[in-house]
Amino acid sequence: AFNHAYAIGETDVAQKLRGVLKITEAKRPHGDMRIVYNAVTHADLWVGFVDARNRYRALTEKKSPKRDELDSALEAMKDAYRAWSEI
């Protein structure tokens, strides 16, 4: 729900859902087998990807984007997606 809300620009809803993630992560038992996974960290990585995607999209919509800016934005988007998807 957080990922969807943030991706479509519902930042108020996403912020509330992130707050819920923080609460549930704080209540997780210390012996939980998912100790290497943290939902809040994963949500933050998603924000990084969506923001990078939005920057790339904005550049592609420009009339004459600079090629080096496009390439850089594309690489940033790929890196952000990799970081999010590898958790």
C-alpha positions, 0 to 999 in steps of 0.5 A: 500500500505504501509503495502504491500510494507513493508511486502515484503521488499520494504523499500524505497517504504514503507518509501515514502508511510509513508511520504505520510501518515504523510502529509495526517494525518497532513492535516486532519481537527481537527473535523474529527471523526477518531480522535482516529485513526492515519494512521502513528501510525498504519503503525508503528505498522505494521513495528513492526509486520513485524520485529517480524515476520522476526525475528521469521522466521530467527530463524525457519530457523536456523539449531538448534534454541534454544527453548526459543528463538523461544518461545520468538520470537513467543510471540513477533510476536503475541503481535505485531500482536495484537497491530496492529490489535486492532487499 
